[in-house]
Amino acid sequence: MTQKIRSIFNRISGMKLRYRMLFVYIIGGALPMICIGVYMVHGMSRILIEQAKDAELVELEMAREQVEEMTGTVSTVTKYFYFDPQLEEIATKKYGNYQEVVQAYKKFTPFLDYGRYYNSTLAWINIYVKNDTLVGNSRFIPVTEELEEEEWYQSVTDKKGGGLWRFCRIPSTDYDALALHRMLKTQKGEDVGVLAVYIRPERFTTLLQDKNCDTFVLLNGEMMVSRQGESITLDQLEEFLPGGEAGQTQSNIMVGRQEYVMTCETIPLIESQDYLQVVSVRAYRDILHDVNSQTAKSMVFFALSVILSVTVIWLFSHSFSRRVERFLAQMQKAAKGNFELEKRLEGEDEISELYDYLGTMIFQIQRLLSEVYRERLHAERLTIQQKDAEFKMLASQINPHFLYNTLETIRMKARRSGQYDIEEIVKMLAKIMRSTLQAGASQVTIWEETELVEHYLKIQQYRFEDRIRYQITVEEETQNLSILPLIMQPIVENSIIHGLESKEGVGTIDIRIESRPENVVITIADDGLGMEAEKLKELREKLNSYNEKGKHIGVSNVHQRVKLKYGDAYGVRIDSQEGSYTRVEIWLPEAAKLKGEADV
């Protein structure tokens, strides 16, 4: 198994770049994208089904709000008639003739007033009264013995002020409507009559007209108030209807061989035990049809996206591979010594930049080859000259011991003759020469370097007498740290030559060696002539130059030696102000590193 996997990887590694890029895209991009897409489409199907079901719940909830608004209006109107003295008088008064009845009817206007005010909701208002002297009409309907025996009338009478909702015929019309029946009472608790307030049937028709599935409005789960659609009957649904508990229910039902999603909103009716149910029944295949249609669109879009992406990656890989092959061919020519570069690659990407860099590199190689050839010739001439100089130096070389012995003889002669100043100068000069000649590549301690600088300064004091003063401060913890030799003396020499020698009056050199958290800093400051801002800028720029021409060779030399030894983070920093001061800082690594180098 491992051998097969290794063989597959070897074949992939041996593919051309364009095929490898396409393969990587298909395996690492297109294939996961296809798997994710299939999974998402499947998940989207379930989501769309759930959304369709949720949409039914939301629509029925909106229907519930409208039904509650209509029934609430009807309940409010019935309360307006409760304890109405004028209505009570009409219902209980004994009339002597027809004209009195007509006059009483004309004076009682609430039926018309409330009907006009709530015209959008109310279809009709009438009252059933027990008064033999009244003449019945469509508003005031006498209660007969047959009416008293009807179940609904007895139910309203038994409720003692409670309401009863019925779906019944509106008097003097040929259509039915949902109505609230309520027994009205006098202030003494005597029956006035049964008030009936009817809701316009078109309100329920409007409620259901936007539904795209079979929808029913049922009273108490059995009486159909309104409906939309004809694909299923109420008889087929009766066994699946929930009870009268308020709330929403949703379930899958089987009617015959067809599966449906039934959603029911149960709405308790105000001040009664009756309830309305808004029931929507949607074939599951209709939901799946919508879902499948959306899924098909998504799959087409997804397939087009995959095809487009594969086409784009193929074109890109082809273009990329072609340009890489041109780049490779040019590099192969350069490797064989043919430095003739073809025209620039098209585009502005990294490959074009690499091709440009290849041209620059070829130019640099040609230039370096020419320089190497010239340097080799020059080196050969220098070697010949150096051999000649060494031969001449051997002929005139003076033994250093002879020089030290001569200086010691001069010192002793000066001492015997009482010339103590000369003795001191010769002694310090000998020490300086010994330190200079023996420095080489080895390191010295800060104390030794400071002692050398002090000898140099004392000699300068003999030269300039009282015009030069100096102060050396060395922190005790830094005295035994090892540093490069001769990095302080060139700076001090520059301070005297360029800062104090031409100054009128007394000049001071202040030398401080201190340890900081991450560095050891040697500061050499003088109060001499200073430098102009332009010269200071020029000197700072020359610090990193290997050109040894100029007045400050010693400073540049010290800076280069420190950088070569300790890294680019260290070296010389200069600050100066014309006519005021010059301060040179030599930054070295922290004491622990200097100590570690000394131990090595």
C-alpha positions as CSV (number, residue, x, y, z in Angstrom):
1,M,0.0,0.0,0.0
2,T,2.8,2.4,1.0
3,Q,4.6,1.5,-2.3
4,K,1.5,2.4,-4.3
5,I,1.0,5.7,-2.6
6,R,4.7,6.5,-3.1
7,S,4.4,5.6,-6.8
8,I,1.3,7.9,-7.2
9,F,3.2,10.8,-5.6
10,N,6.2,10.2,-7.9
11,R,3.9,10.3,-10.9
12,I,2.4,13.6,-9.7
13,S,5.8,15.1,-9.0
14,G,6.8,14.1,-12.6
15,M,3.9,15.9,-14.2
16,K,4.4,19.1,-16.1
17,L,3.6,22.2,-14.2
18,R,0.4,23.0,-16.0
19,Y,-1.0,19.5,-15.4
20,R,0.1,19.5,-11.8
21,M,-1.6,22.8,-11.2
22,L,-4.8,21.5,-12.8
23,F,-4.6,18.3,-10.8
24,V,-4.0,20.2,-7.5
25,Y,-7.0,22.4,-8.3
26,I,-9.3,19.5,-9.0
27,I,-8.2,17.5,-6.0
28,G,-7.8,20.4,-3.6
29,G,-10.4,22.8,-4.9
30,A,-13.0,21.4,-7.3
31,L,-13.6,18.0,-5.7
32,P,-14.1,19.4,-2.1
33,M,-16.2,22.2,-3.7
34,I,-18.4,19.6,-5.4
35,C,-18.7,17.6,-2.2
36,I,-19.6,20.7,-0.2
37,G,-22.0,21.8,-2.9
38,V,-23.8,18.5,-2.9
39,Y,-24.0,18.5,0.8
40,M,-25.2,22.1,0.8
41,V,-27.8,21.4,-1.9
42,H,-29.1,18.5,0.2
43,G,-29.2,20.7,3.3
44,M,-30.8,23.5,1.3
45,S,-33.6,21.1,0.3
46,R,-34.3,20.4,3.9
47,I,-34.1,24.1,4.7
48,L,-36.5,25.0,1.9
49,I,-39.0,22.4,3.1
50,E,-38.8,23.7,6.6
51,Q,-39.1,27.3,5.3
52,A,-42.2,26.3,3.4
53,K,-43.7,24.9,6.6
54,D,-42.6,27.9,8.6
55,A,-44.2,30.2,6.0
56,E,-47.5,28.4,6.5
57,L,-47.2,28.9,10.2
58,V,-46.5,32.6,9.7
59,E,-49.4,33.1,7.3
60,L,-51.8,31.4,9.6
61,E,-50.5,33.5,12.5
62,M,-51.4,36.6,10.4
63,A,-54.8,35.1,9.7
64,R,-55.3,34.6,13.5
65,E,-54.5,38.3,14.1
66,Q,-57.2,39.3,11.5
67,V,-59.7,36.9,13.0
68,E,-59.1,38.2,16.5
69,E,-59.5,41.7,15.2
70,M,-62.9,40.9,13.6
71,T,-64.2,38.9,16.6
72,G,-63.0,41.5,19.0
73,T,-65.0,44.2,17.0
74,V,-68.1,42.0,17.2
75,S,-67.7,41.5,21.0
76,T,-67.2,45.2,21.5
77,V,-70.4,46.0,19.6
78,T,-72.5,43.5,21.7
79,K,-71.3,45.3,24.8
80,Y,-72.6,48.6,23.5
81,F,-76.1,47.2,23.5
82,Y,-75.8,45.7,27.0
83,F,-78.0,47.7,29.5
84,D,-79.2,50.0,26.7
85,P,-82.3,51.7,28.2
86,Q,-83.9,52.5,24.9
87,L,-83.5,49.0,23.7
88,E,-84.8,47.7,27.0
89,E,-87.9,49.9,26.7
90,I,-88.6,48.7,23.1
91,A,-88.3,45.0,24.2
92,T,-90.5,45.3,27.3
93,K,-93.1,47.9,26.5
94,K,-96.6,46.9,25.6
95,Y,-97.7,48.7,22.4
96,G,-101.3,49.5,21.6
97,N,-101.1,49.9,17.9
98,Y,-98.8,49.5,14.9
99,Q,-97.9,53.2,14.7
100,E,-96.3,53.2,18.2
101,V,-94.1,50.3,17.2
102,V,-93.0,52.0,14.0
103,Q,-92.2,55.2,15.9
104,A,-90.2,53.3,18.5
105,Y,-88.2,51.6,15.7
106,K,-87.5,54.9,14.0
107,K,-86.1,56.4,17.2
108,F,-83.8,53.5,17.9
109,T,-80.8,54.1,15.5
110,P,-77.8,52.1,17.1
111,F,-78.3,49.3,14.6
112,L,-77.7,51.6,11.7
113,D,-75.1,53.7,13.5
114,Y,-72.9,50.8,14.5
115,G,-73.5,49.1,11.1
116,R,-72.2,52.2,9.3
117,Y,-69.3,52.8,11.7
118,Y,-68.1,49.1,11.5
119,N,-69.2,48.6,8.0
120,S,-66.0,46.9,6.9
121,T,-66.6,44.1,9.5
122,L,-70.3,43.9,10.3
123,A,-72.8,42.5,7.9
124,W,-75.9,42.8,10.0
125,I,-77.3,43.3,13.6
126,N,-80.6,42.0,14.9
127,I,-82.3,41.0,18.2
128,Y,-84.7,38.3,19.1
129,V,-87.3,39.6,21.7
130,K,-90.3,38.2,23.6
131,N,-93.0,40.8,23.2
132,D,-96.3,39.9,21.7
133,T,-97.2,43.6,21.0
134,L,-94.1,44.1,18.7
135,V,-94.4,43.8,15.0
136,G,-91.4,41.8,13.7
137,N,-89.0,43.0,11.0
138,S,-85.5,42.2,9.9
139,R,-84.0,43.9,13.0
140,F,-86.5,43.0,15.7
141,I,-87.5,39.3,15.4
142,P,-90.2,38.0,17.8
143,V,-89.4,34.8,19.7
144,T,-91.8,32.0,18.7
145,E,-92.4,28.7,20.4
146,E,-90.5,26.9,17.6
147,L,-87.5,29.3,18.1
148,E,-87.5,28.7,21.9
149,E,-87.2,25.0,21.3
150,E,-84.2,25.4,19.0
151,E,-80.9,24.2,20.6
152,W,-78.9,27.3,19.9
153,Y,-81.5,29.5,21.5
154,Q,-81.7,27.4,24.6
155,S,-77.9,27.4,24.8
156,V,-77.7,31.2,24.6
157,T,-80.4,31.4,27.3
158,D,-78.5,29.0,29.6
159,K,-75.3,31.0,29.2
160,K,-76.8,33.9,31.2
161,G,-74.9,36.7,29.3
162,G,-72.2,34.5,27.7
163,G,-71.8,34.4,24.0
164,L,-72.5,31.7,21.4
165,W,-71.0,31.7,17.9
166,R,-72.9,30.3,15.1
167,F,-72.6,30.1,11.3
168,C,-76.1,30.8,10.2
169,R,-78.4,32.6,7.7
170,I,-78.6,36.4,8.0
171,P,-82.3,37.3,8.3
172,S,-84.0,38.4,5.1
173,T,-81.0,37.3,3.0
174,D,-79.9,34.1,1.1
175,Y,-76.4,33.8,2.5
176,D,-74.8,32.6,5.8
177,A,-72.3,34.4,8.0
178,L,-70.5,33.9,11.3
179,A,-72.4,35.6,14.1
180,L,-72.1,36.1,17.9
181,H,-75.4,35.6,19.8
182,R,-75.7,37.0,23.3
183,M,-78.6,37.4,25.8
184,L,-79.1,41.0,26.8
185,K,-80.2,41.8,30.3
186,T,-81.9,44.7,32.1
187,Q,-80.3,46.3,35.0
188,K,-82.6,44.2,37.2
189,G,-81.3,41.0,35.5
190,E,-84.4,40.4,33.4
191,D,-84.0,39.1,29.9
192,V,-84.3,41.7,27.1
193,G,-83.6,39.4,24.1
194,V,-80.9,37.7,22.2
195,L,-78.6,40.0,20.2
196,A,-77.0,38.7,17.0
197,V,-74.1,40.4,15.3
198,Y,-72.9,39.0,11.9
199,I,-69.5,39.2,10.3
200,R,-69.2,40.0,6.6
201,P,-68.5,36.6,4.8
202,E,-66.2,38.4,2.3
203,R,-63.8,39.2,5.2
204,F,-63.0,35.5,5.4
205,T,-62.9,35.2,1.6
206,T,-60.3,38.0,1.5
207,L,-58.4,36.3,4.3
208,L,-57.9,33.2,2.2
209,Q,-57.7,34.5,-1.3
210,D,-53.9,34.7,-1.4
211,K,-53.4,31.1,-0.2
212,N,-52.0,28.8,-2.9
213,C,-53.2,25.6,-1.2
214,D,-56.5,24.3,0.3
215,T,-57.4,26.4,3.3
216,F,-60.4,26.1,5.6
217,V,-62.0,28.3,8.3
218,L,-63.9,26.0,10.6
219,L,-66.1,26.7,13.6
220,N,-65.7,24.3,16.5
221,G,-63.9,21.9,14.1
222,E,-67.0,20.9,12.2
223,M,-68.8,23.9,10.7
224,M,-67.1,25.3,7.6
225,V,-67.2,29.1,7.6
226,S,-65.0,29.6,4.4
227,R,-62.6,27.7,2.2
228,Q,-60.1,28.1,-0.6
229,G,-59.3,25.3,-3.0
230,E,-61.1,22.1,-4.0
231,S,-58.5,19.3,-4.0
232,I,-59.5,17.9,-0.6
233,T,-62.7,17.8,1.4
234,L,-63.5,18.6,5.0
235,D,-64.7,15.0,5.6
236,Q,-61.2,13.7,4.7
237,L,-59.6,16.1,7.3
238,E,-61.9,15.6,10.3
239,E,-60.0,12.7,11.8
240,F,-56.7,14.7,11.7
241,L,-58.0,18.0,13.2
242,P,-56.7,18.9,16.7
243,G,-59.0,19.8,19.6
244,G,-59.9,23.3,20.7
245,E,-56.7,24.2,22.6
246,A,-55.3,27.5,21.4
247,G,-52.1,27.5,19.4
248,Q,-50.5,26.2,16.2
249,T,-50.0,22.6,15.1
250,Q,-48.4,21.2,12.1
251,S,-48.2,17.5,10.9
252,N,-47.8,15.3,7.9
253,I,-51.0,13.4,7.1
254,M,-51.9,10.7,4.5
255,V,-55.1,11.2,2.6
256,G,-55.5,8.2,0.4
257,R,-52.1,7.7,-1.2
258,Q,-51.2,11.4,-1.1
259,E,-49.1,12.9,1.7
260,Y,-50.0,16.4,2.9
261,V,-48.7,18.9,5.3
262,M,-51.5,20.1,7.5
263,T,-51.1,23.4,9.5
264,C,-53.8,24.5,11.9
265,E,-54.2,27.7,13.9
266,T,-56.8,27.3,16.7
267,I,-58.3,30.6,17.9
268,P,-60.5,30.7,21.0
269,L,-63.5,33.0,20.4
270,I,-64.1,35.8,22.9
271,E,-66.5,35.3,25.8
272,S,-67.5,31.8,24.8
273,Q,-66.3,28.2,24.6
274,D,-66.4,28.2,20.9
275,Y,-63.3,28.4,18.7
276,L,-62.3,29.0,15.1
277,Q,-59.7,27.0,13.2
278,V,-57.8,28.1,10.2
279,V,-56.5,25.0,8.5
280,S,-54.2,24.9,5.5
281,V,-53.5,21.6,3.7
282,R,-50.7,21.5,1.2
283,A,-49.6,18.5,-0.9
284,Y,-46.1,17.4,0.0
285,R,-45.3,16.9,-3.6
286,D,-46.1,20.6,-4.3
287,I,-43.5,21.6,-1.6
288,L,-41.0,19.2,-3.1
289,H,-41.7,20.5,-6.6
290,D,-40.8,24.1,-5.5
291,V,-37.8,22.7,-3.6
292,N,-36.7,20.6,-6.6
293,S,-37.1,23.6,-8.9
294,Q,-34.8,25.7,-6.7
295,T,-32.4,22.8,-6.2
296,A,-32.2,22.3,-10.0
297,K,-31.4,26.0,-10.5
298,S,-28.7,25.8,-7.8
299,M,-27.2,22.7,-9.4
300,V,-27.1,24.4,-12.8
301,F,-25.5,27.4,-11.3
302,F,-23.0,25.2,-9.4
303,A,-22.1,23.2,-12.5
304,L,-21.6,26.3,-14.5
305,S,-19.4,27.7,-11.7
306,V,-17.3,24.5,-11.7
307,I,-16.9,24.5,-15.5
308,L,-16.0,28.1,-15.5
309,S,-13.5,27.7,-12.7
310,V,-11.9,24.7,-14.4
311,T,-11.6,26.6,-17.6
312,V,-10.1,29.6,-15.9
313,I,-7.6,27.5,-14.0
314,W,-6.7,25.7,-17.2
315,L,-6.1,28.9,-19.1
316,F,-4.1,30.3,-16.2
317,S,-2.0,27.2,-15.7
318,H,-1.3,27.1,-19.5
319,S,-0.2,30.7,-19.5
320,F,1.8,30.3,-16.3
321,S,3.5,27.1,-17.5
322,R,4.3,28.6,-20.9
323,R,6.0,31.6,-19.3
324,V,7.9,29.4,-16.8
325,E,9.1,27.3,-19.6
326,R,10.5,30.4,-21.4
327,F,12.1,31.4,-18.1
328,L,13.6,28.0,-17.7
329,A,14.9,27.9,-21.3
330,Q,16.7,31.3,-20.8
331,M,18.2,30.1,-17.5
332,Q,19.5,26.9,-19.2
333,K,21.1,29.1,-21.9
334,A,22.7,31.3,-19.2
335,A,24.0,28.2,-17.4
336,K,25.7,27.2,-20.6
337,G,27.4,30.6,-21.0
338,N,25.0,32.1,-23.5
339,F,24.0,35.5,-21.9
340,E,21.9,36.8,-24.8
341,L,18.5,37.5,-23.2
342,E,15.3,37.3,-25.2
343,K,12.7,40.0,-25.1
344,R,10.9,40.7,-21.8
345,L,8.1,38.4,-20.7
346,E,4.6,39.9,-20.9
347,G,2.7,40.6,-17.7
348,E,3.5,42.4,-14.5
349,D,3.5,39.5,-12.0
350,E,6.3,37.8,-10.1
351,I,7.4,35.7,-13.1
352,S,8.0,38.8,-15.1
353,E,9.9,40.4,-12.2
354,L,12.0,37.2,-11.9
355,Y,12.7,37.4,-15.6
356,D,13.8,41.0,-15.2
357,Y,16.0,40.1,-12.3
358,L,17.5,37.3,-14.4
359,G,18.4,40.0,-17.0
360,T,19.9,42.1,-14.2
361,M,21.7,39.1,-12.8
362,I,23.2,38.2,-16.2
363,F,24.3,41.8,-16.6
364,Q,25.9,41.7,-13.1
365,I,27.6,38.4,-13.9
366,Q,29.1,39.9,-17.1
367,R,30.2,42.9,-15.2
368,L,31.6,40.8,-12.3
369,L,33.5,38.6,-14.8
370,S,35.0,41.7,-16.3
371,E,35.9,43.1,-12.9
372,V,37.3,39.7,-11.7
373,Y,39.5,39.7,-14.8
374,R,40.7,43.2,-14.1
375,E,41.1,42.5,-10.4
376,R,43.1,39.4,-11.2
377,L,45.5,41.4,-13.3
378,H,45.7,44.0,-10.7
379,A,46.3,41.4,-7.9
380,E,49.1,39.9,-9.9
381,R,50.7,43.3,-10.2
382,L,50.2,44.0,-6.5
383,T,51.8,40.6,-5.6
384,I,54.8,41.5,-7.6
385,Q,55.0,44.9,-6.0
386,Q,54.5,43.5,-2.5
387,K,57.3,41.0,-3.0
388,D,59.5,43.8,-4.1
389,A,58.5,45.9,-1.1
390,E,59.1,43.0,1.3
391,F,62.5,42.5,-0.1
392,K,63.3,46.2,0.4
393,M,61.8,46.1,3.9
394,L,64.0,43.2,4.9
395,A,67.0,45.2,3.9
396,S,66.0,48.2,6.0
397,Q,64.0,46.6,8.9
398,I,64.9,47.8,12.4
399,N,64.6,45.4,15.3
400,P,61.8,46.7,17.6
401,H,64.0,45.7,20.6
402,F,66.6,48.1,19.3
403,L,64.0,50.9,19.2
404,Y,62.8,50.2,22.8
405,N,66.4,50.0,24.1
406,T,67.2,53.3,22.4
407,L,64.2,55.0,24.0
408,E,65.1,53.4,27.4
409,T,68.7,54.8,27.0
410,I,67.3,58.3,26.3
411,R,65.0,58.1,29.3
412,M,67.9,57.1,31.6
413,K,70.1,59.9,30.3
414,A,67.2,62.4,30.9
415,R,66.8,61.1,34.4
416,R,70.5,61.4,35.3
417,S,70.5,64.9,34.0
418,G,67.4,65.8,36.0
419,Q,65.2,66.2,32.9
420,Y,62.2,64.5,34.5
421,D,59.6,65.8,32.0
422,I,61.6,64.3,29.1
423,E,62.0,61.1,31.0
424,E,58.2,60.9,31.5
425,I,57.4,61.7,27.8
426,V,59.9,59.1,26.6
427,K,58.5,56.5,29.0
428,M,54.9,57.1,27.8
429,L,55.9,57.1,24.1
430,A,57.6,53.8,24.6
431,K,54.5,52.3,26.1
432,I,52.3,53.7,23.2
433,M,54.7,52.3,20.6
434,R,54.8,48.9,22.3
435,S,51.0,48.8,22.5
436,T,50.7,49.8,18.9
437,L,53.2,47.3,17.5
438,Q,51.9,44.4,19.6
439,A,48.2,45.1,19.1
440,G,47.7,42.8,16.0
441,A,44.3,41.0,16.0
442,S,44.2,40.3,19.7
443,Q,41.8,42.0,22.3
444,V,42.7,44.2,25.2
445,T,40.9,45.1,28.4
446,I,39.1,48.4,28.7
447,W,41.6,49.3,31.5
448,E,44.6,48.7,29.2
449,E,43.0,50.7,26.3
450,T,42.2,53.5,28.8
451,E,45.7,53.5,30.1
452,L,47.0,53.9,26.5
453,V,44.7,56.8,25.8
454,E,45.8,58.5,29.1
455,H,49.5,58.2,28.1
456,Y,48.6,59.8,24.7
457,L,46.8,62.6,26.5
458,K,49.6,63.3,28.9
459,I,52.1,63.6,26.0
460,Q,49.6,66.0,24.3
461,Q,49.5,68.0,27.6
462,Y,53.3,68.4,27.5
463,R,52.9,69.7,24.0
464,F,50.0,72.1,24.6
465,E,50.8,72.7,28.3
466,D,47.6,74.0,30.0
467,R,45.5,74.4,26.9
468,I,44.2,70.8,27.1
469,R,42.5,69.2,30.0
470,Y,41.0,65.7,30.2
471,Q,38.8,63.6,32.5
472,I,38.4,59.8,32.3
473,T,35.6,58.0,34.1
474,V,35.4,54.2,34.0
475,E,32.7,52.2,35.8
476,E,34.4,49.5,37.9
477,E,32.3,46.7,36.4
478,T,33.6,47.5,32.9
479,Q,37.4,47.7,33.6
480,N,38.1,44.0,32.9
481,L,35.9,43.7,29.8
482,S,37.8,42.8,26.6
483,I,37.4,45.0,23.5
484,L,39.2,45.6,20.2
485,P,42.5,47.4,20.6
486,L,43.0,51.0,19.4
487,I,39.3,52.0,19.1
488,M,39.5,55.0,21.6
489,Q,42.9,56.5,20.7
490,P,41.9,57.5,17.0
491,I,38.8,59.3,18.3
492,V,40.8,61.1,21.0
493,E,43.3,62.1,18.4
494,N,40.6,63.5,16.2
495,S,39.2,65.5,19.1
496,I,42.5,67.2,19.6
497,I,43.4,67.8,16.0
498,H,40.0,68.9,14.7
499,G,38.4,70.2,17.9
500,L,40.9,71.6,20.4
501,E,44.1,72.4,18.5
502,S,42.7,75.5,16.8
503,K,40.5,76.6,19.7
504,E,41.5,79.7,21.7
505,G,41.8,79.1,25.4
506,V,41.5,75.9,27.4
507,G,39.8,72.8,25.8
508,T,38.5,69.7,27.7
509,I,38.1,66.1,26.7
510,D,35.7,64.0,28.8
511,I,35.9,60.2,28.4
512,R,33.2,58.0,30.0
513,I,32.9,54.3,29.9
514,E,29.6,53.0,31.3
515,S,27.4,49.8,31.2
516,R,23.8,50.1,30.2
517,P,21.1,47.4,30.2
518,E,22.0,46.0,26.8
519,N,25.1,47.8,25.8
520,V,28.5,49.1,26.9
521,V,29.0,52.7,25.7
522,I,32.3,54.6,25.4
523,T,31.7,58.4,25.2
524,I,34.4,60.8,24.1
525,A,33.3,64.4,24.2
526,D,35.1,67.7,23.7
527,D,34.1,71.3,24.0
528,G,36.1,72.3,20.9
529,L,35.1,73.9,17.6
530,G,32.4,71.4,16.7
531,M,31.1,70.9,13.2
532,E,28.7,72.5,10.9
533,A,25.4,70.6,10.3
534,E,26.3,69.9,6.7
535,K,29.8,68.5,7.6
536,L,28.2,66.4,10.4
537,K,25.7,64.9,7.9
538,E,28.6,64.2,5.5
539,L,30.6,62.5,8.2
540,R,27.7,60.3,9.3
541,E,27.2,59.2,5.6
542,K,31.0,58.4,5.3
543,L,31.0,56.1,8.4
544,N,29.7,53.2,6.3
545,S,32.1,53.9,3.4
546,Y,35.2,51.9,2.9
547,N,36.8,54.7,1.1
548,E,39.7,55.8,3.4
549,K,40.2,59.3,1.9
550,G,39.3,62.3,4.0
551,K,40.0,63.9,7.4
552,H,38.2,61.4,9.6
553,I,39.8,58.1,8.5
554,G,40.3,57.0,12.2
555,V,36.5,57.4,13.0
556,S,35.4,55.4,9.9
557,N,38.1,52.7,10.7
558,V,36.9,52.3,14.3
559,H,33.2,52.1,13.1
560,Q,34.0,49.4,10.5
561,R,36.1,47.3,12.9
562,V,33.3,47.4,15.5
563,K,30.6,46.5,13.0
564,L,32.7,43.6,11.6
565,K,33.4,42.3,15.0
566,Y,30.0,42.7,16.8
567,G,27.4,43.2,14.0
568,D,25.5,46.0,12.3
569,A,23.7,47.0,15.5
570,Y,26.9,48.4,17.0
571,G,29.5,51.0,16.0
572,V,30.1,54.8,16.2
573,R,27.5,57.5,16.7
574,I,28.4,61.2,16.3
575,D,26.8,64.4,17.4
576,S,28.2,67.9,17.2
577,Q,27.2,71.6,17.3
578,E,29.4,74.2,15.6
579,G,31.3,76.3,18.2
580,S,30.1,74.2,21.1
581,Y,30.9,70.5,21.3
582,T,31.5,67.2,19.6
583,R,30.5,63.9,21.1
584,V,31.4,60.5,19.8
585,E,29.8,57.3,21.2
586,I,31.2,53.8,20.6
587,W,28.4,51.3,21.2
588,L,29.4,47.8,22.1
589,P,27.4,44.6,23.1
590,E,26.3,44.2,26.7
591,A,28.9,43.3,29.3
592,A,27.9,39.6,29.4
593,K,28.7,39.1,25.7
594,L,32.0,41.0,25.9
595,K,33.0,38.9,28.9
596,G,32.0,35.7,27.0
597,E,34.2,36.6,24.1
598,A,37.1,37.3,26.5
599,D,36.6,33.8,28.1
600,V,36.8,32.2,24.7
